[in-house]
Amino acid sequence: MLKFDNISKIYKGNKAVDNFNLEVQDGEFICFIGTSGSGKTTTMRMINRMLTQTSGTITIDGKDIAKMDPVKLRRQIGYVIQNIGLMPHMTIRENITLVPKLLKWPEEKRNERAKEMIELVELPESYLDRYPSELSGGQQQRIGVVRALAADQDIILMDEPFGALDPITREALQDLVKDLQERLGKTFIFVTHDMDEALKLATRIVVMSEGKIVQADTPDNILKNPANKFVENLIGQDRLIQARPSITTVGQVMLANPVSITPGKSLVTAIRLMHDRRVDTLLVTDDAGILKGYIDIESLDYNFNTSSSVSDIMNKDIFYVKEDSLVRDTVERILKRGFKNVPVINKEGILVGIVTRATLVDIVYDALWGDENSAPHEEVSGTTTETANENNPSSTKEG
């Protein structure tokens, strides 16, 4: 357990952190969020003694960190920063195993650990012998994440690690970090200025302003019961999905039994299935039902005379969500990115359904007005909006 007890930090007479008190249980994902100068990064950097508190006590498992050797303390705590911090003159293997080497792990154990770590982020083992400059920014950031986990530290600090990345890479890395944290059971302290990121990742969010805690609570409770106007403004008015608390996960709103096909099937079979089921896209799964990719009518038409099987034209770059994902995150990601619908998988990667754009529109509609009787009715070409917006089956795209 990590505990802050009456922590303050004074710079040149000004309090950057003011009487900060917090208990963090093992395995929690804590996000510090606030405006610039709120004290969130200062607070996090006191955990590994990159900064020293002016007063108060920080303990880890009951031990006062002020009485620990700072070098040994830092080797027990993982740390990921925004600019990644990979050593350019070291291979990826050497970067990943930097702390294990300092801890005098034997070479064989270090190499095994490097293989385990690069497999966790789904990069080829051959990348271990490359240098950071030979990897993309997103790949380097993945390595930065697992480097922080390589020595099996129980506490991982992350200081706005994805702030400089493009939105798609950022989303992928958020998914990776959340998955690793849940699977490995580590305690994460994550600094961000992005409320969407905090809502998606955290088990608890600590909202800070002028060095003080304004509110510390679960994402759902912060959405439903913001402590004051400052928290309300930080949340923003566009996060409407909290008004429908009965619907929380994708699994509750997804459509089961989406149209799918296996890689070995012929393109003739694929086009017949599309015709029979009136869809323009097929999800591709293996024999065990694990999602592998998709094919659409455009790729099928273009490759029909030059390819023979689904595997020849399958697109493996597919966007999906997990059935236990929060609906509020899915609304944001689907509506902003323009997907008509998105496949849903379970924890084993098996395709279990799809969530459609139309369903999400219904949820937002209910979040705004609650029921039909309270919704406004505008006249559109002699009819109401309810009848004017009937679904067009020919526009349905599964996958």
C-alpha positions in Angstrom: 0.0 0.0 0.0 1.2 3.5 -0.9 0.2 6.3 1.6 0.5 10.1 1.5 0.2 11.6 5.0 -0.1 15.5 5.1 2.3 16.0 2.2 3.2 19.6 1.3 5.8 20.9 -1.1 6.9 24.5 -1.1 8.8 26.3 -3.9 10.1 29.8 -3.1 7.4 30.4 -0.6 4.6 29.0 -2.7 2.8 25.7 -2.0 2.9 23.5 -5.0 1.3 20.7 -3.0 -0.8 21.5 0.1 -1.7 19.0 2.8 -2.1 16.1 0.4 -3.6 12.9 2.0 -4.3 9.7 0.0 -4.2 5.9 0.5 -3.6 3.8 -2.5 -4.4 0.1 -2.3 -2.3 -2.6 -4.1 -3.5 -3.1 -7.7 -5.3 0.3 -8.0 -5.0 2.4 -11.1 -4.9 6.0 -9.8 -5.1 9.0 -12.2 -4.0 12.4 -11.0 -5.7 15.1 -13.1 -5.9 18.9 -13.0 -5.0 22.0 -14.9 -1.4 23.1 -15.3 0.2 24.0 -12.0 -2.3 21.9 -10.0 0.6 19.9 -8.4 -0.2 16.5 -10.0 3.3 15.9 -11.5 5.0 17.3 -8.4 3.0 14.9 -6.2 3.9 11.9 -8.4 7.6 12.7 -8.5 7.8 12.7 -4.7 6.9 9.0 -4.7 10.3 8.0 -6.2 12.1 10.9 -4.5 12.8 12.7 -7.7 11.5 15.5 -5.5 11.5 15.7 -1.7 8.5 16.8 0.2 8.8 19.8 2.5 6.6 18.2 5.1 4.6 15.0 5.7 5.3 11.4 5.2 5.1 9.0 2.2 5.1 5.3 3.0 5.2 2.1 0.9 4.0 -0.9 2.8 4.5 1.0 6.0 8.1 2.0 5.3 9.0 5.7 5.2 10.6 6.4 1.8 12.6 9.3 3.3 14.6 6.6 5.1 15.3 4.5 2.0 18.3 4.8 -0.3 16.8 6.9 -3.2 18.7 4.8 -5.9 17.4 1.5 -4.5 13.9 3.0 -4.2 13.8 4.1 -7.8 14.9 0.7 -9.0 11.8 -0.7 -7.2 9.5 1.7 -9.0 8.8 1.7 -12.7 8.7 5.1 -14.4 7.4 6.1 -17.9 7.7 9.7 -19.1 6.2 11.5 -22.1 9.4 11.6 -24.2 9.9 7.8 -23.7 13.5 8.1 -22.5 14.9 5.0 -24.4 18.7 5.0 -24.6 19.4 5.5 -28.3 22.8 3.7 -28.1 21.3 0.6 -26.6 19.3 -2.1 -28.4 15.7 -2.7 -27.4 16.9 -5.8 -25.5 19.3 -3.7 -23.5 16.7 -0.9 -22.9 14.1 -3.4 -21.6 16.6 -5.1 -19.3 18.3 -2.0 -18.0 16.9 -2.1 -14.5 17.2 -5.9 -14.2 20.9 -5.6 -15.1 21.3 -2.9 -12.4 19.7 -5.4 -10.0 22.3 -7.9 -11.1 19.9 -10.4 -12.7 21.9 -13.2 -14.6 22.1 -12.7 -18.4 19.9 -15.7 -19.2 17.1 -14.4 -16.9 17.4 -11.0 -18.5 17.1 -12.3 -22.0 14.0 -14.4 -21.1 12.5 -11.3 -19.5 13.1 -9.3 -22.7 11.3 -12.0 -24.7 8.4 -12.0 -22.3 8.1 -8.2 -22.4 8.2 -7.8 -26.2 5.6 -10.5 -26.5 3.3 -8.6 -24.1 3.3 -5.7 -26.5 2.9 -7.9 -29.6 6.1 -6.9 -31.3 8.4 -9.5 -33.1 11.2 -11.0 -31.0 13.6 -9.9 -33.8 13.0 -6.3 -32.7 15.0 -7.0 -29.5 18.2 -6.5 -31.5 17.1 -3.3 -33.1 17.8 0.3 -31.9 15.1 2.8 -30.9 15.6 4.8 -34.0 14.6 1.8 -36.1 11.1 1.7 -34.4 8.1 4.0 -34.9 7.1 6.4 -32.1 4.3 4.2 -31.1 6.5 1.1 -31.0 9.1 3.0 -28.9 6.4 4.0 -26.5 5.3 0.4 -26.1 8.9 -0.5 -25.2 8.9 2.3 -22.7 5.9 0.9 -21.0 7.2 -2.7 -20.7 10.6 -1.4 -19.7 8.9 0.0 -16.6 7.5 -3.5 -15.9 10.6 -5.5 -16.7 12.0 -5.7 -13.2 8.6 -6.7 -11.8 8.2 -3.5 -9.8 4.9 -3.3 -7.9 4.4 0.5 -8.4 4.5 2.1 -11.9 4.6 5.9 -12.3 3.5 7.3 -15.7 3.8 11.1 -16.4 1.5 12.0 -19.3 3.2 9.2 -21.4 0.9 9.5 -24.4 0.4 13.3 -24.7 2.6 13.7 -27.8 1.1 10.8 -29.8 -1.5 10.8 -32.5 -5.1 9.8 -31.4 -5.1 6.3 -32.9 -1.7 5.4 -31.4 -2.7 6.9 -28.1 -5.9 4.8 -27.9 -4.0 1.6 -28.7 -1.5 2.3 -25.9 -4.2 3.2 -23.4 -5.8 -0.2 -24.2 -2.4 -1.8 -23.8 -1.6 -0.2 -20.4 -5.1 -0.9 -19.0 -4.8 -4.6 -20.1 -1.3 -5.0 -18.6 -2.3 -3.3 -15.4 -5.3 -5.6 -14.9 -3.4 -8.8 -15.9 -0.3 -8.1 -13.9 -2.0 -6.6 -10.9 0.4 -3.7 -10.6 -0.3 -0.3 -8.9 -0.3 2.5 -11.4 0.0 6.2 -10.6 -0.8 8.0 -13.9 -0.6 11.8 -14.5 -2.8 13.2 -17.2 -4.6 16.4 -18.2 -7.1 14.5 -20.4 -10.4 13.6 -18.6 -11.3 11.0 -21.2 -8.1 9.3 -20.6 -8.6 9.3 -16.8 -12.2 8.1 -17.1 -11.0 5.2 -19.3 -8.0 4.0 -17.3 -8.6 4.8 -13.7 -10.1 2.8 -10.9 -9.9 6.1 -8.9 -9.4 9.7 -10.2 -7.7 12.3 -8.0 -8.8 15.8 -9.2 -6.3 18.4 -8.1 -6.3 22.2 -8.1 -3.7 24.6 -6.5 -1.9 21.7 -4.9 -5.0 20.3 -3.1 -7.3 17.3 -3.7 -10.6 18.6 -4.9 -12.2 15.2 -5.3 -10.9 11.6 -5.2 -13.4 8.9 -6.3 -14.3 6.3 -8.9 -14.9 7.5 -12.5 -18.6 6.8 -12.2 -19.0 8.7 -8.9 -17.1 11.7 -10.2 -19.4 11.7 -13.3 -22.6 11.4 -11.3 -21.6 13.6 -8.3 -18.9 16.2 -9.2 -17.7 17.9 -6.0 -18.0 21.4 -7.3 -18.0 23.6 -10.4 -14.3 23.1 -11.0 -14.8 19.3 -11.4 -17.9 19.9 -13.5 -15.9 22.1 -15.9 -13.1 19.6 -16.0 -15.6 16.8 -16.9 -17.3 18.9 -19.6 -20.9 18.9 -20.7 -20.4 16.5 -23.7 -20.0 13.4 -21.5 -23.7 12.7 -21.5 -23.6 8.9 -21.1 -23.5 9.2 -17.3 -27.2 10.0 -17.3 -27.9 6.3 -18.2 -26.3 4.4 -15.3 -28.3 1.2 -16.0 -26.2 0.7 -19.2 -22.5 0.5 -18.3 -20.8 -2.0 -20.5 -20.7 -2.9 -24.2 -21.8 -6.4 -23.5 -25.2 -5.0 -22.3 -25.9 -3.2 -25.6 -24.1 -5.3 -28.3 -25.9 -7.4 -30.9 -25.0 -11.1 -30.7 -24.2 -13.4 -33.6 -22.6 -11.0 -36.1 -22.0 -12.3 -39.6 -18.6 -13.9 -39.8 -16.5 -16.2 -42.0 -13.3 -18.3 -41.6 -10.1 -17.5 -43.5 -10.1 -20.7 -45.5 -13.4 -20.1 -47.2 -13.5 -19.1 -50.8 -14.4 -15.7 -52.1 -17.4 -17.2 -53.9 -18.7 -18.3 -50.5 -18.0 -14.9 -49.0 -19.9 -13.0 -51.7 -22.9 -15.4 -51.3 -22.9 -14.9 -47.6 -22.8 -11.1 -48.0 -25.7 -11.3 -50.4 -27.8 -13.7 -48.3 -27.3 -11.7 -45.1 -27.5 -8.3 -46.8 -24.2 -6.9 -45.4 -21.2 -5.4 -47.1 -18.6 -6.5 -44.6 -17.7 -9.9 -43.1 -15.8 -10.4 -39.9 -13.1 -13.1 -40.1 -12.6 -15.5 -37.2 -10.5 -18.7 -36.9 -12.2 -22.1 -36.2 -12.1 -21.2 -32.4 -14.1 -18.0 -33.1 -11.1 -15.7 -32.4 -11.4 -12.4 -34.3 -8.6 -12.1 -37.0 -9.8 -9.3 -39.3 -12.4 -8.5 -41.9 -13.2 -8.3 -45.6 -15.4 -5.8 -47.3 -17.2 -5.6 -50.6 -14.6 -3.2 -52.1 -11.6 -5.5 -51.4 -13.6 -8.5 -52.6 -14.6 -6.9 -55.8 -11.1 -5.6 -56.5 -9.4 -9.0 -55.8 -12.1 -11.5 -57.0 -10.2 -12.5 -60.2 -6.7 -12.7 -58.6 -7.4 -14.3 -55.2 -9.2 -17.4 -54.2 -9.7 -17.4 -50.4 -10.7 -15.0 -47.6 -7.2 -15.2 -46.1 -5.7 -13.8 -49.3 -7.6 -10.4 -49.0 -8.3 -10.3 -45.2 -7.5 -6.9 -43.6 -5.9 -7.7 -40.2 -6.0 -4.1 -39.0 -9.3 -4.1 -37.3 -10.8 -1.9 -34.6 -12.6 -3.7 -31.9 -13.8 -3.3 -28.3 -14.1 -5.7 -25.4 -17.5 -6.7 -24.0 -16.6 -5.4 -20.6 -15.5 -2.0 -22.0 -17.5 1.0 -20.6 -20.2 2.2 -23.0 -19.1 5.8 -22.4 -15.7 5.1 -23.8 -17.2 3.2 -26.8 -19.5 6.1 -27.6 -16.6 8.5 -27.8 -14.5 6.2 -29.9 -17.1 5.1 -32.4 -19.0 8.3 -32.9 -15.8 10.5 -33.3 -14.1 8.0 -35.6 -17.2 7.5 -37.8 -17.6 3.7 -37.5 -21.0 2.4 -38.3 -20.4 -0.6 -36.0 -17.6 -2.3 -34.3 -16.9 -6.0 -33.4 -17.0 -7.0 -29.7 -14.6 -9.6 -28.3 -14.4 -11.3 -24.9 -11.2 -11.6 -22.8 -10.1 -14.6 -24.9 -10.4 -12.6 -28.1 -13.5 -14.5 -29.3 -16.0 -12.6 -31.4 -19.2 -12.3 -29.3 -21.1 -9.5 -31.0 -21.1 -6.1 -32.6 -22.1 -2.7 -31.2 -23.8 -0.4 -33.7 -23.7 3.3 -34.2 -27.5 3.3 -34.2 -27.6 1.7 -30.7 -25.2 4.3 -29.4 -27.4 7.1 -30.8 -30.3 5.6 -28.9 -28.3 5.6 -25.7 -27.3 9.3 -26.1 -30.9 10.1 -27.0 -32.1 8.5 -23.8 -29.3 10.2 -21.8 -30.6 13.6 -23.1 -34.4 13.1 -22.8 -35.0 9.8 -20.8 -38.1 8.8 -22.6 -40.3 9.5 -25.7 -42.8 11.7 -23.8 -40.1 14.2 -22.7 -38.4 14.4 -26.1 -39.0 17.4 -28.3 -40.7 16.8 -31.6 -39.6 18.9 -34.6 -41.5 18.9 -37.8 -39.4 17.5 -40.7 -41.0 17.4 -44.2 -44.5 16.9 -42.7 -43.5 14.2 -40.2 -41.7 14.0 -36.9 -38.0 13.3 -36.4 -39.0 9.9 -35.0 -40.4 8.6 -38.3 -38.1 10.5 -40.5 -35.0 8.8 -39.1 -36.0 5.1 -39.5 -33.1 2.8 -40.1 -32.2 1.9 -43.7 -31.3 -1.8 -43.7 -29.3 -1.4 -46.9 -26.8 0.8 -45.1 -26.0 -1.7 -42.5 -22.3 -2.7 -42.3 -21.3 -5.4 -39.8 -17.7 -5.2 -38.7 
